[in-house]
Amino acid sequence: EVARYSLSENGEYSLNGGTNILRIEDGAAYLTDADCPDKLCVKQGKIRYDGETITCLPNRLTVTIENGKAGDVELIP
């Protein structure tokens, strides 16, 4: 785990040195941009429920919703 963000706070975060851009908005998390060739991680859309994930295999990134106190996003390289 490299970072943890609350779903209750809107924000935009540059991940992996800028290879992926994570946005948290209105209780959901999603990737708005990635430098991978297929951009499947961006196409996965918004996640907001416990256990949902977004994975970017080329950039070795996984974003997972964990059912924390305020709803957290866990980032695993």
PyMOL Python script that loads the backbone (N, CA, C, O; Angstrom):
from pymol import cmd

cmd.read_pdbstr("""\
ATOM      1  N   GLU A   1       0.847  -1.178   0.000  1.00  0.00           N
ATOM      2  CA  GLU A   1       0.000   0.000   0.000  1.00  0.00           C
ATOM      3  C   GLU A   1       0.895   1.244   0.000  1.00  0.00           C
ATOM      4  O   GLU A   1       1.811   1.367   0.812  1.00  0.00           O
ATOM      5  N   VAL A   2       0.610   2.153  -0.921  1.00  0.00           N
ATOM      6  CA  VAL A   2       1.411   3.377  -1.007  1.00  0.00           C
ATOM      7  C   VAL A   2       0.634   4.627  -0.632  1.00  0.00           C
ATOM      8  O   VAL A   2       1.235   5.656  -0.323  1.00  0.00           O
ATOM      9  N   ALA A   3      -0.692   4.559  -0.653  1.00  0.00           N
ATOM     10  CA  ALA A   3      -1.489   5.729  -0.283  1.00  0.00           C
ATOM     11  C   ALA A   3      -2.895   5.284   0.056  1.00  0.00           C
ATOM     12  O   ALA A   3      -3.337   4.199  -0.322  1.00  0.00           O
ATOM     13  N   ARG A   4      -3.596   6.162   0.789  1.00  0.00           N
ATOM     14  CA  ARG A   4      -4.981   5.913   1.152  1.00  0.00           C
ATOM     15  C   ARG A   4      -5.702   7.254   1.132  1.00  0.00           C
ATOM     16  O   ARG A   4      -5.242   8.226   1.732  1.00  0.00           O
ATOM     17  N   TYR A   5      -6.840   7.299   0.436  1.00  0.00           N
ATOM     18  CA  TYR A   5      -7.616   8.534   0.312  1.00  0.00           C
ATOM     19  C   TYR A   5      -9.055   8.266   0.724  1.00  0.00           C
ATOM     20  O   TYR A   5      -9.573   7.171   0.503  1.00  0.00           O
ATOM     21  N   SER A   6      -9.686   9.235   1.305  1.00  0.00           N
ATOM     22  CA  SER A   6     -11.080   9.119   1.705  1.00  0.00           C
ATOM     23  C   SER A   6     -11.998   9.428   0.527  1.00  0.00           C
ATOM     24  O   SER A   6     -11.748  10.365  -0.231  1.00  0.00           O
ATOM     25  N   LEU A   7     -13.053   8.645   0.377  1.00  0.00           N
ATOM     26  CA  LEU A   7     -14.033   8.903  -0.674  1.00  0.00           C
ATOM     27  C   LEU A   7     -14.919  10.103  -0.337  1.00  0.00           C
ATOM     28  O   LEU A   7     -15.658  10.588  -1.194  1.00  0.00           O
ATOM     29  N   SER A   8     -14.849  10.577   0.895  1.00  0.00           N
ATOM     30  CA  SER A   8     -15.683  11.708   1.294  1.00  0.00           C
ATOM     31  C   SER A   8     -15.048  13.053   0.952  1.00  0.00           C
ATOM     32  O   SER A   8     -15.675  14.097   1.134  1.00  0.00           O
ATOM     33  N   GLU A   9     -13.805  13.038   0.455  1.00  0.00           N
ATOM     34  CA  GLU A   9     -13.113  14.277   0.087  1.00  0.00           C
ATOM     35  C   GLU A   9     -12.795  14.263  -1.409  1.00  0.00           C
ATOM     36  O   GLU A   9     -12.035  13.414  -1.875  1.00  0.00           O
ATOM     37  N   ASN A  10     -13.369  15.190  -2.152  1.00  0.00           N
ATOM     38  CA  ASN A  10     -13.073  15.288  -3.582  1.00  0.00           C
ATOM     39  C   ASN A  10     -11.627  15.704  -3.787  1.00  0.00           C
ATOM     40  O   ASN A  10     -11.093  16.506  -3.021  1.00  0.00           O
ATOM     41  N   GLY A  11     -10.992  15.161  -4.820  1.00  0.00           N
ATOM     42  CA  GLY A  11      -9.616  15.537  -5.124  1.00  0.00           C
ATOM     43  C   GLY A  11      -9.107  14.820  -6.355  1.00  0.00           C
ATOM     44  O   GLY A  11      -9.746  13.901  -6.868  1.00  0.00           O
ATOM     45  N   GLU A  12      -7.950  15.250  -6.821  1.00  0.00           N
ATOM     46  CA  GLU A  12      -7.293  14.622  -7.970  1.00  0.00           C
ATOM     47  C   GLU A  12      -5.850  14.348  -7.576  1.00  0.00           C
ATOM     48  O   GLU A  12      -5.182  15.211  -7.007  1.00  0.00           O
ATOM     49  N   TYR A  13      -5.370  13.147  -7.878  1.00  0.00           N
ATOM     50  CA  TYR A  13      -4.063  12.698  -7.418  1.00  0.00           C
ATOM     51  C   TYR A  13      -3.265  12.098  -8.573  1.00  0.00           C
ATOM     52  O   TYR A  13      -3.778  11.281  -9.337  1.00  0.00           O
ATOM     53  N   SER A  14      -2.030  12.506  -8.687  1.00  0.00           N
ATOM     54  CA  SER A  14      -1.105  11.971  -9.670  1.00  0.00           C
ATOM     55  C   SER A  14      -0.437  10.742  -9.049  1.00  0.00           C
ATOM     56  O   SER A  14       0.158  10.833  -7.975  1.00  0.00           O
ATOM     57  N   LEU A  15      -0.535   9.604  -9.721  1.00  0.00           N
ATOM     58  CA  LEU A  15      -0.002   8.347  -9.189  1.00  0.00           C
ATOM     59  C   LEU A  15       1.146   7.840 -10.041  1.00  0.00           C
ATOM     60  O   LEU A  15       1.242   8.154 -11.227  1.00  0.00           O
ATOM     61  N   ASN A  16       2.010   7.055  -9.425  1.00  0.00           N
ATOM     62  CA  ASN A  16       3.145   6.441 -10.133  1.00  0.00           C
ATOM     63  C   ASN A  16       3.971   7.468 -10.892  1.00  0.00           C
ATOM     64  O   ASN A  16       4.358   7.225 -12.035  1.00  0.00           O
ATOM     65  N   GLY A  17       4.243   8.598 -10.283  1.00  0.00           N
ATOM     66  CA  GLY A  17       5.039   9.622 -10.949  1.00  0.00           C
ATOM     67  C   GLY A  17       4.313  10.272 -12.112  1.00  0.00           C
ATOM     68  O   GLY A  17       4.952  10.843 -12.995  1.00  0.00           O
ATOM     69  N   GLY A  18       2.989  10.197 -12.130  1.00  0.00           N
ATOM     70  CA  GLY A  18       2.208  10.839 -13.178  1.00  0.00           C
ATOM     71  C   GLY A  18       1.707   9.912 -14.263  1.00  0.00           C
ATOM     72  O   GLY A  18       1.081  10.368 -15.220  1.00  0.00           O
ATOM     73  N   THR A  19       1.974   8.594 -14.136  1.00  0.00           N
ATOM     74  CA  THR A  19       1.505   7.676 -15.175  1.00  0.00           C
ATOM     75  C   THR A  19      -0.008   7.502 -15.153  1.00  0.00           C
ATOM     76  O   THR A  19      -0.616   7.192 -16.178  1.00  0.00           O
ATOM     77  N   ASN A  20      -0.617   7.701 -13.983  1.00  0.00           N
ATOM     78  CA  ASN A  20      -2.066   7.570 -13.833  1.00  0.00           C
ATOM     79  C   ASN A  20      -2.587   8.761 -13.028  1.00  0.00           C
ATOM     80  O   ASN A  20      -1.908   9.253 -12.127  1.00  0.00           O
ATOM     81  N   ILE A  21      -3.788   9.218 -13.356  1.00  0.00           N
ATOM     82  CA  ILE A  21      -4.433  10.298 -12.619  1.00  0.00           C
ATOM     83  C   ILE A  21      -5.721   9.760 -12.006  1.00  0.00           C
ATOM     84  O   ILE A  21      -6.624   9.320 -12.717  1.00  0.00           O
ATOM     85  N   LEU A  22      -5.792   9.800 -10.670  1.00  0.00           N
ATOM     86  CA  LEU A  22      -6.956   9.327  -9.932  1.00  0.00           C
ATOM     87  C   LEU A  22      -7.795  10.526  -9.517  1.00  0.00           C
ATOM     88  O   LEU A  22      -7.267  11.507  -8.993  1.00  0.00           O
ATOM     89  N   ARG A  23      -9.100  10.449  -9.749  1.00  0.00           N
ATOM     90  CA  ARG A  23     -10.015  11.490  -9.288  1.00  0.00           C
ATOM     91  C   ARG A  23     -11.018  10.861  -8.336  1.00  0.00           C
ATOM     92  O   ARG A  23     -11.568   9.792  -8.600  1.00  0.00           O
ATOM     93  N   ILE A  24     -11.243  11.548  -7.221  1.00  0.00           N
ATOM     94  CA  ILE A  24     -12.288  11.166  -6.276  1.00  0.00           C
ATOM     95  C   ILE A  24     -13.317  12.279  -6.303  1.00  0.00           C
ATOM     96  O   ILE A  24     -13.000  13.450  -6.089  1.00  0.00           O
ATOM     97  N   GLU A  25     -14.564  11.888  -6.571  1.00  0.00           N
ATOM     98  CA  GLU A  25     -15.623  12.881  -6.749  1.00  0.00           C
ATOM     99  C   GLU A  25     -16.960  12.266  -6.343  1.00  0.00           C
ATOM    100  O   GLU A  25     -17.339  11.201  -6.831  1.00  0.00           O
ATOM    101  N   ASP A  26     -17.662  12.943  -5.453  1.00  0.00           N
ATOM    102  CA  ASP A  26     -19.007  12.523  -5.034  1.00  0.00           C
ATOM    103  C   ASP A  26     -19.055  11.070  -4.563  1.00  0.00           C
ATOM    104  O   ASP A  26     -19.989  10.340  -4.894  1.00  0.00           O
ATOM    105  N   GLY A  27     -18.052  10.651  -3.794  1.00  0.00           N
ATOM    106  CA  GLY A  27     -18.046   9.311  -3.218  1.00  0.00           C
ATOM    107  C   GLY A  27     -17.610   8.200  -4.150  1.00  0.00           C
ATOM    108  O   GLY A  27     -17.788   7.025  -3.826  1.00  0.00           O
ATOM    109  N   ALA A  28     -17.039   8.539  -5.304  1.00  0.00           N
ATOM    110  CA  ALA A  28     -16.566   7.533  -6.256  1.00  0.00           C
ATOM    111  C   ALA A  28     -15.125   7.845  -6.665  1.00  0.00           C
ATOM    112  O   ALA A  28     -14.698   8.999  -6.648  1.00  0.00           O
ATOM    113  N   ALA A  29     -14.397   6.812  -7.025  1.00  0.00           N
ATOM    114  CA  ALA A  29     -13.015   6.961  -7.489  1.00  0.00           C
ATOM    115  C   ALA A  29     -12.915   6.436  -8.911  1.00  0.00           C
ATOM    116  O   ALA A  29     -13.548   5.439  -9.258  1.00  0.00           O
ATOM    117  N   TYR A  30     -12.118   7.109  -9.733  1.00  0.00           N
ATOM    118  CA  TYR A  30     -11.906   6.649 -11.109  1.00  0.00           C
ATOM    119  C   TYR A  30     -10.620   7.250 -11.653  1.00  0.00           C
ATOM    120  O   TYR A  30     -10.148   8.281 -11.173  1.00  0.00           O
ATOM    121  N   LEU A  31     -10.061   6.591 -12.662  1.00  0.00           N
ATOM    122  CA  LEU A  31      -8.869   7.100 -13.321  1.00  0.00           C
ATOM    123  C   LEU A  31      -9.304   7.947 -14.510  1.00  0.00           C
ATOM    124  O   LEU A  31     -10.086   7.502 -15.350  1.00  0.00           O
ATOM    125  N   THR A  32      -8.793   9.158 -14.571  1.00  0.00           N
ATOM    126  CA  THR A  32      -9.147  10.053 -15.675  1.00  0.00           C
ATOM    127  C   THR A  32      -8.149   9.991 -16.808  1.00  0.00           C
ATOM    128  O   THR A  32      -8.471  10.357 -17.938  1.00  0.00           O
ATOM    129  N   ASP A  33      -6.925   9.528 -16.521  1.00  0.00           N
ATOM    130  CA  ASP A  33      -5.896   9.461 -17.553  1.00  0.00           C
ATOM    131  C   ASP A  33      -4.845   8.438 -17.160  1.00  0.00           C
ATOM    132  O   ASP A  33      -4.620   8.184 -15.976  1.00  0.00           O
ATOM    133  N   ALA A  34      -4.208   7.859 -18.156  1.00  0.00           N
ATOM    134  CA  ALA A  34      -3.116   6.909 -17.957  1.00  0.00           C
ATOM    135  C   ALA A  34      -2.255   6.912 -19.208  1.00  0.00           C
ATOM    136  O   ALA A  34      -2.745   7.174 -20.306  1.00  0.00           O
ATOM    137  N   ASP A  35      -0.972   6.619 -19.040  1.00  0.00           N
ATOM    138  CA  ASP A  35      -0.098   6.609 -20.213  1.00  0.00           C
ATOM    139  C   ASP A  35       0.076   5.202 -20.803  1.00  0.00           C
ATOM    140  O   ASP A  35       0.956   4.981 -21.635  1.00  0.00           O
ATOM    141  N   CYS A  36      -0.760   4.257 -20.373  1.00  0.00           N
ATOM    142  CA  CYS A  36      -0.697   2.903 -20.927  1.00  0.00           C
ATOM    143  C   CYS A  36      -1.339   2.887 -22.320  1.00  0.00           C
ATOM    144  O   CYS A  36      -2.164   3.748 -22.624  1.00  0.00           O
ATOM    145  N   PRO A  37      -0.974   1.926 -23.160  1.00  0.00           N
ATOM    146  CA  PRO A  37      -1.448   1.940 -24.545  1.00  0.00           C
ATOM    147  C   PRO A  37      -2.949   1.688 -24.722  1.00  0.00           C
ATOM    148  O   PRO A  37      -3.566   2.282 -25.605  1.00  0.00           O
ATOM    149  N   ASP A  38      -3.545   0.823 -23.902  1.00  0.00           N
ATOM    150  CA  ASP A  38      -4.954   0.470 -24.128  1.00  0.00           C
ATOM    151  C   ASP A  38      -5.947   1.269 -23.287  1.00  0.00           C
ATOM    152  O   ASP A  38      -7.133   1.304 -23.616  1.00  0.00           O
ATOM    153  N   LYS A  39      -5.500   1.902 -22.228  1.00  0.00           N
ATOM    154  CA  LYS A  39      -6.329   2.727 -21.342  1.00  0.00           C
ATOM    155  C   LYS A  39      -7.549   1.986 -20.787  1.00  0.00           C
ATOM    156  O   LYS A  39      -8.587   2.595 -20.529  1.00  0.00           O
ATOM    157  N   LEU A  40      -7.416   0.656 -20.602  1.00  0.00           N
ATOM    158  CA  LEU A  40      -8.510  -0.117 -20.025  1.00  0.00           C
ATOM    159  C   LEU A  40      -8.834   0.340 -18.606  1.00  0.00           C
ATOM    160  O   LEU A  40      -9.989   0.284 -18.183  1.00  0.00           O
ATOM    161  N   CYS A  41      -7.831   0.787 -17.878  1.00  0.00           N
ATOM    162  CA  CYS A  41      -8.061   1.257 -16.510  1.00  0.00           C
ATOM    163  C   CYS A  41      -8.950   2.502 -16.495  1.00  0.00           C
ATOM    164  O   CYS A  41      -9.767   2.660 -15.588  1.00  0.00           O
ATOM    165  N   VAL A  42      -8.808   3.368 -17.465  1.00  0.00           N
ATOM    166  CA  VAL A  42      -9.647   4.562 -17.566  1.00  0.00           C
ATOM    167  C   VAL A  42     -11.060   4.155 -17.978  1.00  0.00           C
ATOM    168  O   VAL A  42     -12.040   4.724 -17.497  1.00  0.00           O
ATOM    169  N   LYS A  43     -11.160   3.175 -18.863  1.00  0.00           N
ATOM    170  CA  LYS A  43     -12.457   2.716 -19.357  1.00  0.00           C
ATOM    171  C   LYS A  43     -13.252   1.932 -18.318  1.00  0.00           C
ATOM    172  O   LYS A  43     -14.452   1.722 -18.494  1.00  0.00           O
ATOM    173  N   GLN A  44     -12.598   1.491 -17.230  1.00  0.00           N
ATOM    174  CA  GLN A  44     -13.300   0.731 -16.192  1.00  0.00           C
ATOM    175  C   GLN A  44     -14.341   1.590 -15.479  1.00  0.00           C
ATOM    176  O   GLN A  44     -15.285   1.049 -14.904  1.00  0.00           O
ATOM    177  N   GLY A  45     -14.196   2.884 -15.503  1.00  0.00           N
ATOM    178  CA  GLY A  45     -15.202   3.760 -14.923  1.00  0.00           C
ATOM    179  C   GLY A  45     -15.070   3.927 -13.420  1.00  0.00           C
ATOM    180  O   GLY A  45     -14.025   3.650 -12.832  1.00  0.00           O
ATOM    181  N   LYS A  46     -16.160   4.387 -12.813  1.00  0.00           N
ATOM    182  CA  LYS A  46     -16.169   4.741 -11.391  1.00  0.00           C
ATOM    183  C   LYS A  46     -16.410   3.521 -10.513  1.00  0.00           C
ATOM    184  O   LYS A  46     -17.177   2.618 -10.848  1.00  0.00           O
ATOM    185  N   ILE A  47     -15.717   3.534  -9.364  1.00  0.00           N
ATOM    186  CA  ILE A  47     -15.937   2.519  -8.343  1.00  0.00           C
ATOM    187  C   ILE A  47     -16.281   3.221  -7.042  1.00  0.00           C
ATOM    188  O   ILE A  47     -15.783   4.313  -6.768  1.00  0.00           O
ATOM    189  N   ARG A  48     -17.141   2.591  -6.235  1.00  0.00           N
ATOM    190  CA  ARG A  48     -17.533   3.214  -4.971  1.00  0.00           C
ATOM    191  C   ARG A  48     -17.876   2.212  -3.879  1.00  0.00           C
ATOM    192  O   ARG A  48     -18.063   2.606  -2.728  1.00  0.00           O
ATOM    193  N   TYR A  49     -17.964   0.935  -4.208  1.00  0.00           N
ATOM    194  CA  TYR A  49     -18.403  -0.065  -3.243  1.00  0.00           C
ATOM    195  C   TYR A  49     -17.241  -0.945  -2.782  1.00  0.00           C
ATOM    196  O   TYR A  49     -16.287  -1.179  -3.524  1.00  0.00           O
ATOM    197  N   ASP A  50     -17.342  -1.421  -1.554  1.00  0.00           N
ATOM    198  CA  ASP A  50     -16.322  -2.245  -0.927  1.00  0.00           C
ATOM    199  C   ASP A  50     -15.912  -3.401  -1.837  1.00  0.00           C
ATOM    200  O   ASP A  50     -16.761  -4.140  -2.335  1.00  0.00           O
ATOM    201  N   GLY A  51     -14.615  -3.547  -2.045  1.00  0.00           N
ATOM    202  CA  GLY A  51     -14.081  -4.640  -2.845  1.00  0.00           C
ATOM    203  C   GLY A  51     -13.921  -4.353  -4.327  1.00  0.00           C
ATOM    204  O   GLY A  51     -13.257  -5.118  -5.027  1.00  0.00           O
ATOM    205  N   GLU A  52     -14.509  -3.274  -4.824  1.00  0.00           N
ATOM    206  CA  GLU A  52     -14.348  -2.941  -6.247  1.00  0.00           C
ATOM    207  C   GLU A  52     -12.906  -2.484  -6.503  1.00  0.00           C
ATOM    208  O   GLU A  52     -12.276  -1.867  -5.644  1.00  0.00           O
ATOM    209  N   THR A  53     -12.401  -2.800  -7.695  1.00  0.00           N
ATOM    210  CA  THR A  53     -11.023  -2.435  -8.033  1.00  0.00           C
ATOM    211  C   THR A  53     -10.923  -1.884  -9.447  1.00  0.00           C
ATOM    212  O   THR A  53     -11.752  -2.166 -10.311  1.00  0.00           O
ATOM    213  N   ILE A  54      -9.888  -1.096  -9.649  1.00  0.00           N
ATOM    214  CA  ILE A  54      -9.442  -0.678 -10.969  1.00  0.00           C
ATOM    215  C   ILE A  54      -7.994  -1.139 -11.060  1.00  0.00           C
ATOM    216  O   ILE A  54      -7.208  -0.910 -10.142  1.00  0.00           O
ATOM    217  N   THR A  55      -7.642  -1.787 -12.163  1.00  0.00           N
ATOM    218  CA  THR A  55      -6.283  -2.292 -12.318  1.00  0.00           C
ATOM    219  C   THR A  55      -5.679  -1.765 -13.609  1.00  0.00           C
ATOM    220  O   THR A  55      -6.320  -1.788 -14.659  1.00  0.00           O
ATOM    221  N   CYS A  56      -4.449  -1.294 -13.525  1.00  0.00           N
ATOM    222  CA  CYS A  56      -3.675  -0.896 -14.694  1.00  0.00           C
ATOM    223  C   CYS A  56      -2.448  -1.813 -14.726  1.00  0.00           C
ATOM    224  O   CYS A  56      -1.447  -1.546 -14.060  1.00  0.00           O
ATOM    225  N   LEU A  57      -2.535  -2.882 -15.496  1.00  0.00           N
ATOM    226  CA  LEU A  57      -1.439  -3.850 -15.542  1.00  0.00           C
ATOM    227  C   LEU A  57      -0.138  -3.263 -16.083  1.00  0.00           C
ATOM    228  O   LEU A  57       0.915  -3.501 -15.491  1.00  0.00           O
ATOM    229  N   PRO A  58      -0.164  -2.497 -17.192  1.00  0.00           N
ATOM    230  CA  PRO A  58       1.098  -1.968 -17.705  1.00  0.00           C
ATOM    231  C   PRO A  58       1.835  -1.084 -16.693  1.00  0.00           C
ATOM    232  O   PRO A  58       3.065  -1.082 -16.653  1.00  0.00           O
ATOM    233  N   ASN A  59       1.083  -0.330 -15.871  1.00  0.00           N
ATOM    234  CA  ASN A  59       1.711   0.553 -14.888  1.00  0.00           C
ATOM    235  C   ASN A  59       1.769  -0.055 -13.494  1.00  0.00           C
ATOM    236  O   ASN A  59       2.170   0.610 -12.539  1.00  0.00           O
ATOM    237  N   ARG A  60       1.367  -1.327 -13.374  1.00  0.00           N
ATOM    238  CA  ARG A  60       1.440  -2.057 -12.117  1.00  0.00           C
ATOM    239  C   ARG A  60       0.747  -1.309 -10.981  1.00  0.00           C
ATOM    240  O   ARG A  60       1.332  -1.086  -9.921  1.00  0.00           O
ATOM    241  N   LEU A  61      -0.506  -0.926 -11.215  1.00  0.00           N
ATOM    242  CA  LEU A  61      -1.282  -0.157 -10.246  1.00  0.00           C
ATOM    243  C   LEU A  61      -2.628  -0.822 -10.012  1.00  0.00           C
ATOM    244  O   LEU A  61      -3.292  -1.248 -10.957  1.00  0.00           O
ATOM    245  N   THR A  62      -3.030  -0.908  -8.747  1.00  0.00           N
ATOM    246  CA  THR A  62      -4.360  -1.378  -8.384  1.00  0.00           C
ATOM    247  C   THR A  62      -4.981  -0.379  -7.429  1.00  0.00           C
ATOM    248  O   THR A  62      -4.363   0.001  -6.435  1.00  0.00           O
ATOM    249  N   VAL A  63      -6.198   0.048  -7.723  1.00  0.00           N
ATOM    250  CA  VAL A  63      -6.970   0.930  -6.855  1.00  0.00           C
ATOM    251  C   VAL A  63      -8.125   0.087  -6.326  1.00  0.00           C
ATOM    252  O   VAL A  63      -8.889  -0.484  -7.104  1.00  0.00           O
ATOM    253  N   THR A  64      -8.252   0.009  -4.994  1.00  0.00           N
ATOM    254  CA  THR A  64      -9.263  -0.835  -4.367  1.00  0.00           C
ATOM    255  C   THR A  64     -10.083  -0.026  -3.372  1.00  0.00           C
ATOM    256  O   THR A  64      -9.535   0.764  -2.603  1.00  0.00           O
ATOM    257  N   ILE A  65     -11.384  -0.224  -3.389  1.00  0.00           N
ATOM    258  CA  ILE A  65     -12.241   0.391  -2.380  1.00  0.00           C
ATOM    259  C   ILE A  65     -12.247  -0.527  -1.165  1.00  0.00           C
ATOM    260  O   ILE A  65     -12.546  -1.717  -1.272  1.00  0.00           O
ATOM    261  N   GLU A  66     -11.913   0.040  -0.011  1.00  0.00           N
ATOM    262  CA  GLU A  66     -11.954  -0.693   1.243  1.00  0.00           C
ATOM    263  C   GLU A  66     -13.023  -0.076   2.110  1.00  0.00           C
ATOM    264  O   GLU A  66     -13.163   1.146   2.160  1.00  0.00           O
ATOM    265  N   ASN A  67     -13.766  -0.900   2.783  1.00  0.00           N
ATOM    266  CA  ASN A  67     -14.847  -0.417   3.629  1.00  0.00           C
ATOM    267  C   ASN A  67     -14.278   0.093   4.951  1.00  0.00           C
ATOM    268  O   ASN A  67     -14.414  -0.553   5.991  1.00  0.00           O
ATOM    269  N   GLY A  68     -13.644   1.258   4.894  1.00  0.00           N
ATOM    270  CA  GLY A  68     -13.123   1.891   6.085  1.00  0.00           C
ATOM    271  C   GLY A  68     -14.187   2.733   6.746  1.00  0.00           C
ATOM    272  O   GLY A  68     -15.346   2.713   6.330  1.00  0.00           O
ATOM    273  N   LYS A  69     -13.809   3.470   7.768  1.00  0.00           N
ATOM    274  CA  LYS A  69     -14.767   4.282   8.499  1.00  0.00           C
ATOM    275  C   LYS A  69     -15.475   5.278   7.600  1.00  0.00           C
ATOM    276  O   LYS A  69     -16.691   5.444   7.706  1.00  0.00           O
ATOM    277  N   ALA A  70     -14.735   5.951   6.709  1.00  0.00           N
ATOM    278  CA  ALA A  70     -15.343   6.947   5.819  1.00  0.00           C
ATOM    279  C   ALA A  70     -15.334   6.462   4.367  1.00  0.00           C
ATOM    280  O   ALA A  70     -15.635   7.233   3.455  1.00  0.00           O
ATOM    281  N   GLY A  71     -14.993   5.200   4.149  1.00  0.00           N
ATOM    282  CA  GLY A  71     -14.856   4.701   2.782  1.00  0.00           C
ATOM    283  C   GLY A  71     -13.520   5.153   2.244  1.00  0.00           C
ATOM    284  O   GLY A  71     -13.345   6.330   1.929  1.00  0.00           O
ATOM    285  N   ASP A  72     -12.581   4.246   2.133  1.00  0.00           N
ATOM    286  CA  ASP A  72     -11.224   4.587   1.732  1.00  0.00           C
ATOM    287  C   ASP A  72     -10.867   3.957   0.411  1.00  0.00           C
ATOM    288  O   ASP A  72     -11.419   2.927   0.022  1.00  0.00           O
ATOM    289  N   VAL A  73      -9.930   4.595  -0.279  1.00  0.00           N
ATOM    290  CA  VAL A  73      -9.345   4.050  -1.495  1.00  0.00           C
ATOM    291  C   VAL A  73      -7.931   3.647  -1.143  1.00  0.00           C
ATOM    292  O   VAL A  73      -7.171   4.455  -0.610  1.00  0.00           O
ATOM    293  N   GLU A  74      -7.562   2.400  -1.435  1.00  0.00           N
ATOM    294  CA  GLU A  74      -6.230   1.907  -1.167  1.00  0.00           C
ATOM    295  C   GLU A  74      -5.497   1.766  -2.492  1.00  0.00           C
ATOM    296  O   GLU A  74      -6.038   1.205  -3.445  1.00  0.00           O
ATOM    297  N   LEU A  75      -4.273   2.268  -2.560  1.00  0.00           N
ATOM    298  CA  LEU A  75      -3.478   2.169  -3.770  1.00  0.00           C
ATOM    299  C   LEU A  75      -2.335   1.215  -3.553  1.00  0.00           C
ATOM    300  O   LEU A  75      -1.549   1.378  -2.619  1.00  0.00           O
ATOM    301  N   ILE A  76      -2.237   0.215  -4.415  1.00  0.00           N
ATOM    302  CA  ILE A  76      -1.194  -0.799  -4.289  1.00  0.00           C
ATOM    303  C   ILE A  76      -0.394  -0.825  -5.579  1.00  0.00           C
ATOM    304  O   ILE A  76      -0.958  -1.036  -6.653  1.00  0.00           O
ATOM    305  N   PRO A  77       0.937  -0.609  -5.488  1.00  0.00           N
ATOM    306  CA  PRO A  77       1.752  -0.662  -6.704  1.00  0.00           C
ATOM    307  C   PRO A  77       1.997  -2.107  -7.129  1.00  0.00           C
ATOM    308  O   PRO A  77       2.665  -2.350  -8.135  1.00  0.00           O
TER     309      PRO A  77
END
""", "prot")
cmd.dss("prot")
cmd.show_as("cartoon", "prot")
cmd.util.cbc("prot")
cmd.orient("prot")
